[in-house]
């Protein structure tokens, strides 16, 4: 296995990780922004108020994107298994 192949595999893994994590991170950032605006407007600073909406936003995205995430991960793992098998032969 050459250095270029190793770099390509590592790059593909990093892109897949970022692709799968992006919806959850966006949900957490949007929920934090909305809660921050609410807290700034009402001058209410409660740690629970900032945690719970983020938690439920990420759970909702997990529920909504579970099939998409599972399909992407399955496709990636199948391609990785096939590539590993061809390298052994």
C-alpha positions in Angstrom: 0.0 0.0 0.0 1.4 3.3 -1.0 1.5 6.6 0.9 -1.0 8.1 -1.6 -3.5 5.3 -0.9 -3.2 5.7 2.9 -3.7 9.5 2.6 -6.7 8.9 0.4 -8.3 6.5 2.9 -7.6 8.8 5.8 -9.1 11.7 3.9 -12.2 9.7 3.0 -12.6 8.7 6.7 -12.3 12.4 7.8 -14.8 13.6 5.2 -17.2 10.9 6.3 -16.8 11.8 9.9 -17.5 15.4 9.2 -20.5 14.6 7.0 -22.1 12.5 9.7 -21.4 14.9 12.5 -22.5 18.1 10.7 -26.3 17.8 11.2 -25.9 17.2 14.9 -23.5 20.1 15.3 -25.8 22.4 13.3 -28.8 21.5 15.5 -26.8 22.2 18.7 -25.5 25.5 17.4 -28.9 26.7 16.2 -30.5 25.7 19.5 -27.8 27.4 21.5 -28.2 30.6 19.4 -32.0 30.6 20.0 -31.6 29.9 23.7 -28.9 32.6 24.0 -31.1 35.2 22.3 -34.0 34.2 24.7 -31.7 34.5 27.7 -30.3 37.8 26.6 -33.8 39.1 26.0 -35.2 38.0 29.4 -31.9 38.3 31.4 -32.5 34.8 32.6 -29.3 32.9 33.1 -29.9 29.3 34.0 -27.6 26.4 33.0 -30.5 24.0 32.6 -32.2 26.3 30.2 -29.2 26.2 27.9 -28.6 22.5 28.1 -32.1 21.0 27.7 -33.0 22.6 24.4 -29.7 21.6 22.9 -30.1 18.0 24.1 -33.6 17.7 22.6 -32.6 19.4 19.4 -29.8 16.8 18.9 -32.1 14.0 19.9 -34.7 15.2 17.3 -32.0 15.4 14.6 -30.8 11.9 15.6 -34.4 10.6 15.2 -34.8 12.4 11.9 -31.5 11.6 10.3 -31.0 8.0 11.6 -31.8 6.3 8.4 -29.7 8.7 6.3 -26.8 8.3 8.8 -27.1 4.5 8.9 -27.2 4.3 5.1 -24.1 6.5 4.7 -22.2 4.5 7.3 -23.2 1.1 5.9 -22.1 2.2 2.4 -18.8 3.4 3.8 -18.1 0.2 5.7 -19.0 -1.9 2.7 -16.5 0.0 0.6 -13.9 -0.2 3.3 -14.4 -4.0 3.7 -14.1 -4.5 -0.1 -11.0 -2.4 -0.3 -9.4 -4.2 2.6 -10.2 -7.6 1.0 -8.7 -6.6 -2.3 -5.5 -5.4 -0.5 -5.1 -8.8 1.2 -5.3 -10.6 -2.2 
